[in-house]
C-alpha cells in the first residue's frame, strides 16, 4: 500500500469522520422500516410520499452523511485542506444534518410543511457551515487530479443545495417559486452526477491504486473527465434556465444559427447533452473495471466485490438512461408512458442503490479498518511501545464478515430490482424491507465493534504513554 502521497500532519481524530459513518446505516434501517409498512401501490411513482421519503433517506441520510464524513478525512490528508476546528465543525455539521434529514424524510412522508421548513433550515445551516469551512482552505489545496475533482464536486454540492432549497420552498408553497419543480431533474443531475460521481471519481483516483495495488488512472481520464462532466452540467443548467424562463413568461426562446438558418429546441439540445453526459460518465466505470482486473497483488479482498458490482451496475444504469432518451414507442413495442415510468424507477434504483450505495458500502468496509489502523499507528509512533497493537487491518472487520455482508447485500439488491421492474406483491415488498433492515443492522454492528476495538487499543497505548 503506497502512502507516500498522503499527509498525516493535519489528520483529524478518528471520532470526527466516524460519527458520520456510524449514523448513516441508521437512516437506511429507517427506510427499511418505512418499506415494511408500505403497500405496493406506493412504489409505482417516483412522486409518492413513500418514494420521496425513501429517496431522500438514501441520498441525504446515507450517501451525503458518509461522503461528508469522508471529506473530513480526505481533504487534509489527500489534498492539503485542513478544516479549522475539525471536532467542533464536525459536531455542528453532523447535528444539523441529522435534524435536517430526519425532518425532511418525515415531512415528505407525512406531508408536514412545518417539518419541511425546519429540515430545510437545518440542512442549510449544516451544509453552509461545512462549505464555508472548506472554501476557506481552497486556496491552499494541492494541485492534483484528486483535488481538482473534489473541488468540482464541492461546487456541485453547493449548486445542489441551492436547487434543493428552492425545490423545498416550491413544495411548501408553489407561489413562492412558481413551477420550480421543472428543475427536479437538474437538481438530481447536480446531486448524483456533479456531487456524488465527481467526488467518487476524485477519491477513486487516490484509493483504487493505493488500496488495491492497481496501475494509476491515465492522465487523460483523471485530468480531463471530471472537468468535461462539470462543463456539460453547466451547459445543461443554462438550457434549463431558458426552458424555465419560457415556461414562466410564456415566451419562446430559440438558438438560431445564422449560417444555416436552423432553429433548435432546447429540449433536443438537453437530450443530446444528456446522451453526452452518459457516454462521458461511462468511461469511469469501464476503466475502473479494467484497472481492478490488473491488480498487482491478488490477495483475497471481498471489498473488491462491492467495487465490481457497483461498476457493473453503473453500466446497467447508463443503459437504462439511454433507453429513456431514445423513448421510441415503435422500438419498445409497448405502451411508452407506462414503460418510461417503470424505467425511471428502475434507473433510479440502479443508480442510487446498485451503484452509489454499493460503492459507499464497499468503501466503508475498507476505509474504517484503515482509519482504525492508521490512527493507532500515529498514536503508537509517539509511545515507547515496541509492538503495534494492531498488526493487520483485517482484524477490525474480518474477511469472513465482509463476505457475509456481500452475500446479504446481493439478494437485497436483486429484490429491489424486482420491485423496481414492476414485480409488485406484498410478500416481495416485506422480504425486501427485511433484507434492508438486516443488512444495515449488521453493517452498523460491524462499525460499532470497530469503534469499540479502537477505543480498547487506543486506551492501551495511552496507558503506555503515562
N, C-alpha and C positions, 0 to 999 in steps of 0.2 A: 504494500500500500504506500503510494507516494504522497507524503505530506509536505514536501518541500515548498509547495506554492501557497501554503496556508500560514497565517499569522495568528498565534495564540495569545499575544500580549493583551489584547482587549477582549478576550473571550468572556462572555457573561457567565454568572453562576449557573449551575445545572438547573436550578429551580426556575429560572427565567423562561427558557423555551418549554420546559416540561409541563408547566401549568397549562399551557395551550394544548399540548399533546394529550394530556390525560383528560381534558374536558371534552375534546372532540368526539370520542365514541359515545359519550352520554347523549348527545343530540341525535345520533343515528339510532340509538336504542329507543329514544322518544319517537322517532319517525316509525320505527318498527311497531311500537305500541299504537301509534296512530293508524297504521295499516291494519293492525289486528282488529280494530273496532270499525273499520271502514267497510263499505259494501262495494261490489264490483262496478256499479254504475258510476261511482265517484272517480274511477280510473280511466274513463272514456274520453276525458277532455283535459287538456293542459291547464284550463282556466278554472277547474273546480277548486273549491276551498281546500280539499284534501291534497290535491296535486300541488297547489301553490304553497301550502304549508310544508309539505314533504320536500319540495324542490328547494325552498329556502333553508330548511333544516339541514339539507345536504350541502348546499353551496356555501352558506354562511356558518352554520354550526359545526360542520366538519372540515370542509375544504379551506375556507378562509381562516378558521381557527388554527389549523395545522400550519398553513403557509405563513401566517404572521409569526407563529412561534419559531418556525424555521428561519425566518428573516432575522429575528433577534440573534440567532447563532451565525447565520451565513454572512450577514453584512459586515460585522467586524472581522471575522476570521478569513473570509474568502476575498472580500473586495475592499477592506480597509475602512469601512464606515462604522465608527463606534457610536452606538446610540447612547446619548447622555443619560445618566442615572437609570441604567437598564432595569434595575429592580423596581424602582418607582414607576417608570414608564410602562413596564410590563403589567404591573398591578392595575394601573389605571385603564390601559387599553383592554386588558382581559376582562376586568369587572364590567365596564360599559358594553363590551362586546357580548358578554353572557346575557346581560339585561336586554340588549337590543335584539339578539337572536330569539330569545325566549318570547319577548313581546311581539316580534314580527310574526313568528310562526303561529303563536296563539291568536294574534289579531287577525291573521289571514284565515285561520281555521274557523274561529268563532265569529268572524266578521265584526270585530270590535274596533271602531275607529280610534277610540281613546288609546287602546293598546298600541295601535299602529303609530300614532303620534309620539308616544313615549319611546317606542322602539326606534323610530326614525331619529329622534333627538339623541338617544343613547348611541346608536351606531355612528351617527355623525361625529359625536364627541370622541368616541373610540378611534375611529379612522383618521379624523382630522388631527388628533393629538399625535397619533403614530406617524402620520405622513409629515407633520411639522418637524418632528424629531429627526426623521430620516432625511428630509430635504436639507436640513442644517448640515448634514455631513456629505452631501452630494459633491461638493467642490473637492473634497479630499478623497473621493473614490478612485481606486487604482484603475488604470485603463486596461481592462482585459475584456475578452469576449463575454465572460460571465457577467462582469459589471455592466456592460452595455445592455445585455438582455434584461438584467434585473432592473436597471434604470427605466427602460421602456415599460417593463411590467408594472412598476410602481406608478408611473404616469398613467398607465391604463387603469390601474386601480382607482386613481383619483377621478378619472372620467366616469368609470363605472359607478362610483359612489354618488357623483353629482346627478347622473341619469337616474339612479335608483331613488335618490331623494325626490326628484321631480315626479317619478312614477308613483311613489307612495302618496305624495300630495294629490296627484290626479285620482288615485284610488279613493282617498278620503273625501275629496270634493272636486269633481270633474271641472267645475267652473274655475278653480284656481289655475289649472294648467290645461286648457282645452285640447282635447284629442291627443293628449300626450302619450297615450298607450300605443300610438303609431311608432313610438321609439322602443317598444319592448324588445324587438329583435336586435336593434342596435345595442341596447343595454346588455343583452345576452352575449353578443359578439365581443364587446369590450371586456366583459367579465370572464368569459370562458377562453376566448382566443387571445385577447390582449393581456389580461392579468394572469390567468391560470397557465395557459400554454407557454407564454413568454417566460414566466417565472420557472416553470418546469424545465424549459429548454436551457435557461441560464444555469440552473442548479445542475442539470444533467451534464453540461459541458465540463463541470468540475468533478462530480461524484461518480459518473459512469466509468471514466478511465481510472479514477482513484480506488473505488471500492471493488470493481470487477476486473481490473487489470486488462483493459482493452486499449487499442490504439486511440489517440485523440480524435475528436471530430475534425474534419478537414476545415481549413480556413474559410473556404468559400461558403460553407454552411454556417459555421459558428459566427462568422463576422457579418455576413450579409442577410441571412434568412430572417432573424428577428427584426431587423430594420425594414426589410421588404414587407413583412406581415404588418408591422405597425403603420407604415405609409398607406398600405391598402385599406386598413381600418379607418384612417383619417379621411381618405377619399370617399369611402362608403358613407361615413358620417356627414360629409359635405353634401352628398347626393340626398341623404335622408333629410337634411335641413331644407333643401329645396322642395322635396316632396311634402314635407310638413307645412312649409310656408304656403305652397299651392293649395293644400287641403284647407288650411285655416282661412286664407283670404279668398279662395275660390278662383284665383288667377292661375294662369298656366305659364310655366317657365320651360324653355327648351334650350338645349345646346344646339347651335346652328353652325355647321361647318360652311363658311362662305365659299370654299373652293369647290365643294361637291354639292352644295345646297341640300344638305341632309338634316332632317330633324330626328334626334334620337331621344327616346323616352328615358326618363330617369330609372324607371323600374327595370328596363332592359339592361341599362348600364350596371345597376346593382346586381342583377343576376350574373352578368359577366364577371363582375368583380368578386362575387361570392364564389364563383367557379374558380377564379384565380387564387382566392384565399384557400380553398380546399386543396388545390394542387400544391400550393406552397407549403401548407401545413403537413401534407402527406410526406414531404421529404424527410421530416424529422423522425417519425416512427419507422419509416423504411430503413433509414440509415442507422438508427439505433439498433434495430434487429440485426443488421449487418455487423455492427461493432460487437454486439453481445455474442454473436456466433464466432467471433475471432478472439475470444478471451485467451489470454496467455496462460492464465492459471486456472486449470479445470477442476478446482476444488468444488465439492458439492455445496451449493448455496441455494436454499429454497426461495430466497427473496427474488432471485432472478426469474423464477416462475411468474411472480407478480408483474415484473417488467415485461416479459414476453407476452403475457396475457393482455396487459394494457396496450402495448404497441399493436398487437393483432386486432384488438377491439377498436383502436384508432382507425385502422384501415377500413374496418367494417362500418364504423360510424360515418366515415367520409363517403363511403359508397352509398349509404342511405341518403346523405345530404345531396349527392349528385342526382339520385333518383328524384328527389324533391324539386331540384332545379329543372330537370327535364320535364317532369309533370305532364307527360303526354298520354292522354286517355286512350289513343289508338295503340300505343305501345303497351300500356299496362292492362288494357282489355277489361277493366272493371270500373265500377263507379269511382271516379277520380277524387272527388271531395272526401269520400269515406277513406280511401286509401291514403290520401295526403295526411289526414288527421292521424291515422294509425302510424304512418311512417314518422311523423313529427314526434310522437310519443316514443317510438322505438329508437329514433335517433337521439332523443334526449337521454333516455336510459343508457344507451350505448356510450354516449359521450361522458355523462356525469358519473355513472357507476362503472361501466365497463372500462373506461379509460382513466378518468381522474381519480376516482375513489380507489380503484385497484392500484394505481401507481402510488398514491399517497400512502396507502396501507403498506405496500412494499417498502417505501422509503422509511416509514415509521419503524418497521421491524429491523431496518438496517441502521438508521440514524440513532435511535435511542440506545442500543448497545454500544455504538461508537462513542456517543457522548458520555455514557457512564464510564467507559474505559478511559476516554480522553481526560475527563475531569479528575478521575482518580490518579491518572498518571501525573497530571500537573500538581496535585497535592503531594504525591509520592516523591517527586523531584525535590521538594522543599523539606523533606524529612530525612532523618538518618536511617530510615527503614531500608534494609538491603534487599528485600523481596517485594516485588509489586503484588499487591493483594488480589489483583485480577489479571491473570495471565492470558486469558482468551475472551474475546467479545461474545463468543457463543455460550459462555457461562451465564450471560444476562438473559438472553432469550434463546434457549437451546434449539438446535436444528429440528428435533422431533416436534417441538411446539410450533415452529413456523410451518412445518409440513402439515400438521393438524389444521392449522388456521387456513392454509390454502385449500385443503380438502373440504373445509366448511364453506369457504368463500366461493368456490367454483359452482356447486349446486345452487347457492343463493343467487349468483349472477344468472344462471340458466333459468331459474324460476322467475326472476324479474324480467328476463327477456320474453318468457312465455306470456306473462301478464301484459307486457308492452305490445306484444304481437297480436293481442286480442283474444287470447285463450282465458276468458274471464270465468271464474267459478269461485264460489265461497270457500271451498276447501283449499284451492290453489292459493288464494289470497292469504288465508290463515297460515298455511305452511310456509309461504314466503316470508311473512311477517315474523314467524317464529325463528326461521333461519337468520334473519337480520338481527333479531334480539340476541340469539345465542352467540352468533359470530362476534358481534361488537362487545358483548359482555365478556367473552373470552379474551378479546384484544385488550379491553380495559383492565382485566385481571393481570394480563402479562405486563402492562405498563406499570401498574401498581406494584407488582412484585419486583420490577426493575428498580423502581424508586426505593423500595424497602432494602434491596440489596445494596444500592448505592449508599443509603444512609448508614447502613451497618458497616460497610468497608471504609467509608469516609470518617466515621467516628473512631474506627480503629486507628486510622492514620493520624487523626487529631490527638489521640492519647499518646502516640509516639512523639508528636511534636513537643509535648509538655513533659 
